């Protein structure tokens, strides 16, 4: 019922403690008000003078005023817990994602992270502000009430206290089932969100391939699965609430019966019995409220587990060394995603000044090499050196300040052109931006469409794929890095844009270290060194002419691609 992992996430535990203290104080004040009412009735029965009631009324009024102040303070504290938790957890979640850097959150994509960091934290807010204080209060309240009532009639007090544990027993009975239900609930919720985002982002392709109806059916199926699990949650909550009500009212009824029996058979003071009858329900209300908060808490706890898993995800190992990185070297580097099949196997390679190309068939390990260079992946054996020092020993920010990565889906932010440039270089001048845009043949287009204040839509929605890739290249050109990595940067774009990008990459390689990964071998002809990968190993290396002369794997791939391209050109001519 109390999750230690989630409790550790709470920074301001004192807020919870003070909320519990105020709740107990409020309960004691309620007992005082009830005692005043019972005393007033007893005095009225004894026909006391009206003046005798004035101090009693004043005492009751003071207790009511203090009770109101305590309730207000308790509410403020609960709100404070909620606000503090949301701010703290969102800061921690954001910082964790930033600290992970280019490392992926394997089991959660962008949609899942968004849902957890927004909706999940909202649900977790209720766990901390409603459930947690109520949990501790519900444990203390019956004991305090018993300590008061036992001096009035120990039999009634004992019966009431004995019935109290039946509520947590009923909660525990459904807790295991509830945890499973809520875990499935969040799983279905995130899955539906992922599917919806994926469908919306790919709507154009779905329309083109006439697959929108099929995906509509899939989304309906996911929505139906989510509806069913939601109904299971509601049924479980209703059944649990009914059980707790039966226990609470049954226990209170048993206590009232014993108090009435005490008046009839044991000579218990009727007004003392009235006090016991009025406070009987107070034994059960805290735990009854805990049961109601339990279901909300389980929903928040399921989300909290995912947040806890994210926050405890191991960070990539980085050091504090600083080095001028103009060269990357792999020494006997091996890497495996699943621990069995090696995607990179005992690789030895040097990426120095000039252009070094990595080619090979799909699945040969090209993109894995990029992950190892950026630090997103870490070698299981061997060492990746940057600037002559092991990559893991370098200061991450210093290293990233010297390396740029441009791939086929480089993100262009939904802001102005000039702001996209200033993200990589806050001091860049407008003249430098226009020079970069001229290099990638975007000067006229930007000039005619709003200039540097032109707003780029989300994911470059208002420019073509080729323009997006060229803009990404221009942005990286003004960053003035030592090492540039181009990972399939010319995929899925027109031939004119491809030529512009390759020409700029070739020019950049005259002064910088350029690493080019390309499936199209015509783009790597001018490379100073080419590594041809096969099954995670370097099958061949050399210049284009050297590799063509060897007539090995590279030569076969190059000639095959050339024939295919010539065939397409012939068909176009016809």
C-alpha positions in Angstrom: 0.0 0.0 0.0 3.0 2.3 0.5 5.4 2.2 -2.4 8.9 2.9 -1.0 10.3 3.8 -4.5 7.7 6.5 -5.0 8.1 7.8 -1.5 11.8 8.3 -2.2 10.9 10.5 -5.2 9.2 13.0 -2.8 11.5 15.8 -1.8 9.3 17.7 0.6 8.4 14.9 2.9 7.9 17.4 5.7 4.7 18.7 3.9 3.2 15.2 4.3 4.1 15.1 8.0 2.6 18.5 8.7 -0.6 17.6 6.7 -1.0 14.4 8.9 -0.4 16.5 12.1 -3.1 19.0 11.0 -5.5 16.2 10.1 -5.0 14.6 13.6 -5.5 18.0 15.2 -8.7 18.5 13.2 -10.0 15.2 14.4 -9.3 16.1 18.0 -11.0 19.4 17.5 -14.0 17.5 16.1 -14.1 15.4 19.2 -14.1 18.5 21.3 -17.0 20.0 19.4 -18.9 16.7 19.7 -18.2 16.7 23.4 -19.6 20.3 23.7 -22.8 19.2 21.9 -23.3 16.2 24.2 -22.5 18.2 27.3 -25.1 20.9 26.2 -27.7 18.2 25.7 -26.9 16.7 29.1 -27.2 20.2 30.8 -30.4 20.9 29.0 -31.8 17.6 30.3 -30.7 18.6 33.8 -32.4 22.0 33.3 -29.3 24.1 34.0 -29.4 27.9 33.9 -29.0 29.6 30.5 -26.0 31.5 31.8 -24.2 28.1 32.4 -24.3 27.5 28.6 -22.4 30.7 27.7 -18.8 29.4 28.5 -19.7 26.1 26.7 -21.0 27.9 23.7 -17.9 30.1 23.6 -15.7 27.0 23.9 -17.5 25.4 21.0 -17.3 28.5 18.9 -13.5 28.7 19.5 -13.1 25.0 18.6 -15.1 25.5 15.4 -13.0 28.6 14.4 -9.8 26.7 15.1 -11.1 23.7 13.1 -11.8 25.9 10.1 -8.3 27.4 10.3 -6.8 23.9 10.5 -8.9 22.7 7.5 -7.7 25.7 5.5 -4.1 25.1 6.4 -4.3 21.4 5.6 -5.8 22.2 2.2 -3.0 24.7 1.5 -0.4 22.1 2.5 -2.0 19.5 0.2 -2.0 21.9 -2.7 1.6 22.7 -1.8 2.5 19.1 -2.0 0.8 18.7 -5.4 2.4 21.8 -6.9 5.8 20.9 -5.5 5.6 17.3 -6.8 4.6 18.4 -10.3 7.3 21.0 -10.6 9.9 18.8 -9.0 9.1 15.6 -11.1 8.8 17.5 -14.3 12.2 19.2 -13.7 13.7 15.8 -12.8 12.2 14.1 -15.9 13.3 16.9 -18.2 16.8 16.9 -16.7 17.0 13.1 -17.0 16.1 13.2 -20.7 18.7 15.9 -21.2 21.3 13.9 -19.2 20.6 10.9 -21.3 21.6 13.0 -24.3 21.6 11.1 -27.5 20.9 7.8 -25.7 17.4 6.4 -26.3 14.8 5.5 -23.7 14.5 2.1 -25.1 11.0 1.2 -24.1 9.4 4.6 -24.5 9.2 6.9 -27.5 8.3 10.6 -27.8 4.5 10.0 -27.4 5.1 7.8 -24.3 7.5 10.3 -22.7 5.0 13.1 -23.3 2.1 11.2 -21.8 4.1 10.2 -18.7 5.6 13.6 -18.1 2.2 15.4 -18.4 -0.7 13.1 -17.6 1.3 10.6 -15.6 2.7 13.3 -13.3 -0.8 14.8 -12.9 -2.0 11.4 -11.6 1.1 11.0 -9.4 0.3 14.5 -7.9 -2.9 12.9 -6.4 -0.9 10.0 -5.0 1.3 12.4 -3.1 -1.2 15.1 -2.1 -4.3 12.9 -1.4 -3.3 9.3 -0.9 0.0 9.6 1.0 -1.2 12.0 3.8 -4.4 10.0 4.1 -2.5 6.7 4.5 -0.5 7.9 7.5 -3.6 9.7 9.0 -5.7 6.6 8.6 -3.1 4.6 10.6 -3.1 7.1 13.5 -6.7 8.2 13.7 -8.3 5.0 15.1 -5.6 4.7 17.8 -6.2 8.3 18.9 -10.0 7.7 19.0 -9.6 4.5 20.9 -7.4 6.2 23.4 -10.2 8.7 24.0 -13.2 6.3 23.9 -11.7 3.6 26.0 -12.1 5.7 29.1 -15.8 6.2 28.4 -16.6 2.5 27.6 -13.9 0.1 26.8 -16.2 -2.5 25.3 -17.6 -0.1 22.6 -14.1 1.3 21.9 -12.7 -2.3 21.6 -15.4 -3.4 19.1 -14.9 -0.3 17.0 -11.1 -0.7 16.9 -11.4 -4.4 16.1 -13.6 -3.7 13.1 -11.2 -1.0 11.7 -8.6 -3.5 10.2 -11.3 -5.0 8.0 -11.1 -2.0 5.7 -7.3 -2.3 5.0 -7.8 -6.1 4.6 -10.3 -5.4 1.9 -8.0 -2.9 0.3 -5.1 -5.4 0.3 -7.3 -8.0 -1.1 -7.9 -6.0 -4.3 -4.5 -4.3 -4.4 -2.7 -7.0 -6.3 -5.5 -7.2 -8.9 -5.7 -3.4 -9.0 -2.0 -3.0 -9.7 -2.3 -5.4 -12.7 -5.3 -3.6 -14.0 -3.7 -0.2 -13.7 -0.5 -1.4 -15.3 -2.5 -2.7 -18.2 -4.5 0.6 -18.2 -1.3 2.7 -18.7 0.1 0.2 -21.2 -3.0 0.5 -23.3 -3.2 4.3 -22.8 0.4 4.8 -24.0 0.0 2.3 -26.9 -3.1 4.2 -28.1 -1.3 7.5 -27.8 1.7 6.1 -29.7 -0.6 4.7 -32.4 -2.5 8.0 -32.7 0.6 10.1 -33.0 2.1 7.7 -35.5 -1.1 7.8 -37.6 -1.4 11.6 -37.6 2.3 12.0 -38.5 2.0 9.6 -41.4 -1.4 10.7 -42.6 0.0 11.8 -46.0 1.6 8.5 -46.6 -1.5 6.6 -45.5 -3.6 8.6 -48.0 -1.2 8.1 -50.8 -1.0 4.3 -50.2 -4.8 4.2 -49.5 -4.0 2.6 -46.2 -5.9 5.1 -44.1 -9.0 2.8 -43.7 -6.8 0.0 -42.5 -5.2 2.3 -39.9 -8.6 3.6 -39.0 -9.6 0.0 -38.1 -6.4 -0.4 -36.1 -7.0 2.8 -34.1 -10.6 1.7 -33.4 -9.3 -1.6 -32.1 -6.8 0.2 -29.8 -9.6 2.6 -28.6 -11.9 -0.4 -27.9 -9.1 -2.2 -25.9 -8.6 1.0 -23.9 -12.4 1.3 -23.4 -12.5 -2.3 -22.1 -9.6 -1.8 -19.7 -11.2 1.5 -18.5 -14.5 -0.3 -17.8 -12.6 -3.0 -15.8 -11.0 -0.2 -13.7 -14.4 1.3 -13.0 -16.0 -2.1 -12.1 -13.1 -2.9 -9.8 -13.4 0.6 -8.2 -17.2 0.2 -7.7 -16.9 -3.3 -6.2 -14.1 -2.2 -3.9 -16.0 0.9 -2.7 -19.1 -1.2 -2.0 -17.1 -3.7 0.1 -15.5 -0.8 2.1 -18.9 0.8 2.7 -20.3 -2.4 4.0 -17.4 -2.8 6.4 -17.4 0.8 7.5 -21.2 1.1 8.2 -21.3 -2.5 9.6 -18.5 -1.7 12.0 -20.0 1.6 13.1 -23.4 -0.2 13.5 -21.7 -2.8 15.7 -20.2 -0.1 17.9 -23.5 1.8 18.2 -25.3 -1.4 19.2 -22.8 -2.1 22.0 -23.2 1.5 23.2 -27.0 1.2 23.2 -26.7 -2.1 25.0 -24.4 -0.4 27.5 -27.1 2.1 28.4 -29.8 -0.5 28.7 -27.9 -3.3 30.5 -24.9 -1.8 32.1 -26.0 1.7 33.2 -23.8 3.6 30.8 -24.5 7.3 30.8 -26.9 8.0 27.9 -25.0 11.2 26.9 -21.7 9.3 27.1 -23.3 6.7 24.8 -24.4 9.5 22.5 -20.8 10.7 22.3 -19.7 7.2 21.4 -22.4 6.9 18.8 -21.5 10.2 17.2 -17.8 9.4 17.0 -18.3 5.8 16.0 -18.2 6.6 12.3 -14.9 8.6 12.8 -13.2 5.3 13.4 -13.9 4.3 9.8 -14.0 7.5 7.8 -10.2 7.9 7.6 -9.7 4.4 6.2 -12.9 4.7 4.0 -11.4 7.9 2.5 -8.1 6.0 2.1 -9.9 3.3 0.2 -11.4 5.9 -2.2 -8.0 7.6 -2.7 -6.4 4.1 -3.2 -7.8 3.7 -6.7 -6.6 7.1 -7.8 -3.3 6.3 -6.1 -2.9 3.1 -8.0 -3.4 4.9 -11.3 -0.7 7.4 -10.3 1.6 4.7 -8.9 1.5 2.9 -12.3 2.6 6.1 -14.0 5.0 6.7 -11.1 6.7 3.3 -11.8 7.4 4.4 -15.3 8.8 7.7 -14.1 10.9 6.0 -11.5 12.3 3.6 -14.1 13.1 6.6 -16.4 14.8 8.5 -13.5 16.8 5.5 -12.6 17.9 4.6 -16.1 21.7 4.4 -16.0 23.4 7.5 -17.4 26.1 7.1 -20.1 29.6 7.2 -18.7 31.4 10.4 -19.3 34.5 11.9 -17.8 36.0 15.4 -17.3 38.9 15.2 -19.7 39.1 17.9 -22.4 40.7 17.3 -25.8 40.7 18.9 -29.2 38.9 16.3 -31.2 39.9 16.2 -34.9 40.2 12.5 -35.2 38.1 9.5 -34.2 39.8 6.0 -33.9 38.2 2.6 -33.3 40.6 0.0 -31.7 39.2 -3.5 -31.7 35.6 -2.2 -31.1 32.8 -4.7 -30.8 29.1 -4.0 -30.1 25.9 -6.1 -29.7 22.4 -5.0 -29.2 21.2 -8.3 -27.8 24.3 -9.6 -26.2 24.7 -12.4 -28.7 25.0 -11.3 -32.3 27.8 -8.8 -32.8 26.7 -5.9 -35.0 30.2 -4.5 -34.9 33.0 -7.1 -34.6 36.6 -6.2 -33.7 36.6 -3.0 -35.8 39.8 -1.0 -36.3 39.3 2.3 -38.2 40.6 5.8 -38.2 38.5 8.8 -39.1 40.8 11.8 -39.7 40.9 15.0 -41.6 39.3 14.8 -45.0 36.4 12.6 -46.0 36.0 9.0 -44.7 33.1 7.1 -46.0 31.3 4.0 -44.5 29.4 1.9 -47.0 27.8 -1.5 -47.0 24.5 -3.3 -47.4 21.6 -2.7 -45.1 22.3 -4.2 -41.7 26.0 -4.2 -42.0 26.5 -1.8 -39.0 26.8 1.6 -40.6 24.4 3.5 -38.3 25.8 1.6 -35.3 29.2 3.2 -36.1 27.5 6.6 -35.9 26.0 5.7 -32.5 29.4 4.7 -31.2 31.0 7.9 -32.4 28.3 10.1 -30.8 28.4 8.1 -27.5 24.7 7.0 -27.9 26.1 3.5 -27.8 29.1 2.2 -25.9 31.4 -0.5 -27.1 31.2 -3.8 -25.2 34.9 -4.4 -25.9 37.6 -2.3 -27.5 38.0 1.5 -27.2 36.7 4.5 -29.2 39.2 7.3 -29.1 38.4 10.9 -29.7 41.3 13.3 -29.9 43.6 10.6 -28.7 41.6 10.0 -25.5 39.0 7.3 -24.7 35.6 8.7 -25.6 34.1 7.8 -22.2 36.8 9.9 -20.4 35.8 13.1 -22.1 33.6 15.9 -20.9 30.3 15.4 -22.8 29.5 19.0 -23.4 33.1 19.8 -24.6 33.0 16.8 -26.9 29.6 17.7 -28.4 30.7 21.2 -28.9 33.2 19.8 -31.5 30.9 17.4 -33.4 27.9 17.8 -35.6 25.6 15.0 -36.9 23.3 15.5 -40.0 21.1 12.6 -40.9 18.0 11.9 -43.1 15.6 13.1 -40.4 17.6 16.0 -38.8 15.0 18.0 -36.8 14.2 21.6 -37.9 12.5 23.4 -35.1 9.1 25.1 -35.4 10.5 28.6 -35.3 12.0 31.2 -37.6 14.9 30.5 -39.9 17.2 32.8 -37.9 16.3 31.2 -34.6 17.1 27.7 -36.0 20.6 29.1 -36.9 21.0 30.7 -33.5 20.3 27.4 -31.7 23.7 26.1 -32.9 25.5 29.4 -32.8 24.0 32.3 -30.8 26.6 34.7 -32.1 26.1 34.0 -35.8 25.6 37.1 -37.9 22.9 37.5 -40.6 25.7 37.8 -43.2 27.0 34.3 -42.2 23.5 32.9 -42.3 23.0 34.2 -45.9 26.4 32.9 -46.9 25.4 29.4 -45.6 22.0 29.6 -47.3 23.7 30.6 -50.6 26.0 27.6 -50.4 23.1 25.2 -50.2 21.1 27.1 -52.8 18.4 28.3 -50.5 19.2 32.1 -50.6 16.5 33.0 -53.2 13.8 30.8 -51.7 14.2 32.2 -48.2 14.5 35.7 -49.5 11.3 35.4 -51.4 9.3 33.8 -48.6 9.7 36.0 -45.6 13.4 36.2 -45.2 15.1 35.1 -42.0 11.9 35.6 -40.1 10.1 32.9 -42.1 8.6 30.4 -39.7 9.3 26.8 -40.4 6.4 24.6 -39.5 6.6 21.5 -37.3 9.0 19.0 -38.9 9.5 21.3 -41.9 6.0 20.9 -43.1 6.0 24.1 -45.2 9.2 23.2 -47.1 10.1 20.3 -49.3 12.3 17.3 -48.2 15.2 18.5 -50.2 14.9 22.1 -48.8 14.7 20.7 -45.3 17.9 18.7 -45.7 19.7 21.6 -47.3 18.5 23.9 -44.4 19.8 21.4 -41.9 23.2 21.4 -43.7 23.3 25.2 -43.7 22.5 25.3 -40.0 25.4 22.9 -39.3 27.8 24.8 -41.5 27.6 27.8 -39.3 28.2 25.7 -36.2 31.9 25.5 -37.2 32.6 22.0 -35.7 35.8 20.0 -36.0 34.0 16.7 -36.9 31.0 16.4 -39.2 29.0 13.1 -39.4 26.6 12.7 -42.3 24.4 9.7 -41.8 22.4 9.0 -45.0 21.9 12.8 -45.2 20.8 12.6 -48.9 18.1 9.9 -48.4 14.7 10.5 -49.9 15.5 13.8 -51.6 15.6 15.0 -55.2 18.8 14.6 -57.3 19.4 18.4 -57.4 19.4 18.7 -53.6 21.5 15.6 -53.3 24.2 17.1 -55.6 24.2 20.4 -53.6 24.6 18.6 -50.3 27.4 16.3 -51.6 29.3 19.2 -53.2 29.1 21.1 -49.8 30.3 17.9 -47.9 33.2 17.6 -50.3 34.2 21.2 -49.8 33.8 20.9 -46.1 36.2 17.9 -46.1 39.0 20.1 -47.3 39.3 21.6 -43.8 37.3 19.4 -41.5 37.0 15.8 -40.5 34.0 14.5 -42.4 32.5 11.0 -41.9 30.0 10.1 -44.6 27.6 7.2 -44.4 25.8 6.6 -47.6 23.9 3.7 -49.2 24.5 5.4 -52.6 28.1 4.7 -53.6 28.3 7.4 -56.2 28.3 9.9 -53.4 31.6 8.5 -51.8 33.7 8.4 -55.0 35.7 11.4 -53.8 36.3 10.1 -50.3 39.9 9.9 -49.0 39.2 6.6 -47.4 36.3 4.1 -47.8 35.4 1.4 -45.3 33.2 -1.3 -46.8 31.4 -3.1 -44.0 30.0 -6.7 -44.1 28.4 -8.4 -41.1 29.9 -5.9 -38.7 33.5 -6.2 -40.0 35.6 -4.1 -42.3 35.6 -6.2 -45.5 37.6 -3.8 -47.6 39.2 -0.3 -47.2 40.9 2.1 -49.5 40.0 4.8 -52.1 37.4 4.4 -54.7 39.9 3.5 -57.4 41.7 1.0 -55.1 38.6 -0.8 -54.2 37.3 -0.9 -57.8 40.7 -2.4 -58.8 40.3 -5.1 -56.1 36.9 -6.0 -57.6 35.6 -7.2 -54.3 32.3 -6.5 -52.4 32.6 -2.7 -53.0 33.2 -3.1 -56.7 30.2 -5.4 -57.1 27.9 -3.1 -55.2 29.1 -0.1 -57.1 28.5 -1.7 -60.5 25.2 -3.1 -59.5 23.9 0.3 -58.4 25.3 2.0 -61.5 23.4 -0.5 -63.8 20.2 0.1 -61.9 20.6 3.9 -62.1 21.4 3.7 -65.8 18.3 1.5 -66.3 16.1 4.0 -64.5 17.6 6.8 -66.7 16.9 4.8 -69.8 13.3 4.1 -68.8 12.8 7.9 -68.0 14.2 8.7 -71.5 11.7 6.4 -73.1 
